[in-house]
Amino acid sequence: MKADRLLIDCHVATMVKGPVPYGAIQNAALVVADGRIAWVGPRADLPAVEAAETQGLDGRWITPGLIDCHTHLVFGGDRAAEFEQRLGGATYEEIARAGGGIVSSVRATRAASEDDLFASAMTRLAGLKATGVTTVEIKSGYGLDLETELKMLRVARRIGREGGVRVRTSYLGLHAVPPEYRDDRAAYVDLAIEDILPAAHAEGLIDAVDAYCEPIAFSTAEVSRLFDKARALGLPVKLHADQLSNGGGAALAARYEALSADHIEHATEQGVAAMAAAGVVAVLLPGAYLMLRETQPPPIDLLRRHGVRMAVATDCNPGTSPVASMTAALNLACVQFRLTPEEALAGATREAARALGFSDEVGILEIGKAADLAIWDISGPAELGYWLGKPLLHKRFCLVN
């Protein structure tokens, strides 16, 4: 077997689902050829390999490169001042009435150039990469007009070309009603669905379509219109669902066979059962739960009981989840939501890939998959959900580097 790289003296958490926790292989070897996994297994079973490079890892662990399947990585400015105001007692509604909240992010994003947005997003991406991320989903939604939504999505595509990570993009036009349409909401919904979405799709900027379904955001009827348009364009959908209230988002996501329903703190058993039947992944976002000081966690026991797959992501955004560490998200998912460390790591690998419709390429370590790898200075995979803030990554490999 000819290969580019042979990794030995290591242990591998393949994250292949099965009877062995983490799909672990002790005393393993892994062979990379043409950017793909050519062989992985016990070193004792390693076939003859002629490798351009052989690297001993001194007993370190290899996992699939981590996947952050829900981020708002591209935006202008920040909202640190609002964070201080909230800690001082101001409510989100008071801040929004004074011109803050998402409106301030929209204003800053519209004012920023593509180069500015790229540069600021790369600083946040650096935190994700330092915690093992090799694939990241990036949403639009802070433009809320044709020019800026396209600008955000172009920046996301540029990150995929130049940032050393794989990028999947999501169009989030139904994120909020922009200020100029405050008195004509229907006109904005028409614009987002009939003008911006087709334009972004025609430019090849969209991998999926997302929406924020809440009483304070958009109704199930409005989101259904968007999803019907996405379906007509051949695009998969995903949904911010049931975060702040039970608005029927989980059931709506199931009806459209969405890739994922994200947040879902207030999802009911009926909604969870519908997600299970439709194969919708639940994306858990513990950073937002922490920052908003929520008290109702997602219905983890129901998700387990019905066999719903659970992914974990940072929800990196300027307002409700300024989190740029994937391992921090794993720790918070374990501590706040009581996921096991294995469930959390599966949520940032195998299940996150499923939540992006990307399972054929990444998420587990098996022959034929992309050789996107994270190599860790740990004694076992549970440490990835155990430490909060400790640097654990030794090295990452990503096919697009």
Phi, psi and omega in degrees: 000124175269142185211159175277322186212138173239122178255126181228179181053055184211170170239147186234125169264096185290337185062019170288129184290132181174193186287338182272122180306135179064007187057037192284142172235113177280150177049062190256174169220151180221132184246132180243130175221128179055038176077010181233160177283118181265336178194144172210138181168187177299139182298331180298337181260005185299125176288172177298129184231133171252096188255140176295330180216131173244129184233122173273137187252010173054040175079012179288167178258142173249134171235167167304149171305138183288154185236118175263100192267010176206102174220159170241057194293332184261115176197162177263150176067200173207178180230038179297325180296322177292326176301315177296319180297319179295320178294334178276358175114352179290142177272162178300321181297318179297318179296317180296319179297332180273009177096011179263208181067209184299331180299323180292324177292322177298314181300314182291325181289321177296325183283340185278147175280167176300320179296319178297315180296319178298313183297316182290322178295324180295330177293322178287322178299327179302321177295320179294315181296323179293345177249028167092007184281132175239347176226135180221137172269138180229128181259154164274202174115356173250016175256305176059024166213166186301310185299314187280326175299316177295322179299315179298317182290326175295320177297319178299316177298322178296321177300321177295330180277324191243351190267358180074023176221159168280143180233133169244132184255148175229131175276119183240053180297324176271069178254317177199163175272123182291158186304322185289348178247016183303325182262006179213064184304317183300323180295322178292318179301318177300315181300313183297322185273315190269339183245303187291313182302309179298324180294316180294322178293319181297331180274359179072033186260356190238131170259336180203165179242132184236165177203159178252107184256101179205156175305328179276357184238260184232147185279166177298326179294317179294317180294323178300320177300315179299314182293326175298318178295317178300316180299319179297330179271359180078025183255137174288162183235161173212169191210133163286110193230135168052039179284313187254345181197167176273093181257012181079017183293320181298315179295322178296316178300319179295320182299326180263011180049049182297153172300319183205157167239123192249144186086280176050032177302327186253017179294142179269171178297324178299316179294320179296317179298322178294320176299316181299315182295329183266356180074027181278130178279138173271119177261117183265135187233078187290339178296315178294320178301317179294309187292328178274358181053046178291159181240349178251108180283167174301154183281073187300317181298320178295319179298318178295315184298323182267359177074028177282131178288141185242123173255163179230136180215168183277331190058033183309117180202164187282342188256307190245355179204070177284065184244123181234039179220119180288324179291329173297319178298321178297315179299314181295324178296322178290313187285315185277321186255356178065030169291150171285157176304326178291318177299318181295315181293321174300324180292339178257007179226269186302312185281330176294322176298319178296322180293343177256002185064035190235018186294338180288348187245317189221174171112332175222162178256104176210163183302131178099337179286159175301141181275058173270110191233146168241128180249128194239145171270074182222161177267349178186158185299334180300337180296336181293334174261356186269311183281144174238101176100349179282133176294121184243340187282128173272313182195153174233144173242137177218133184305328185275356180298000000 
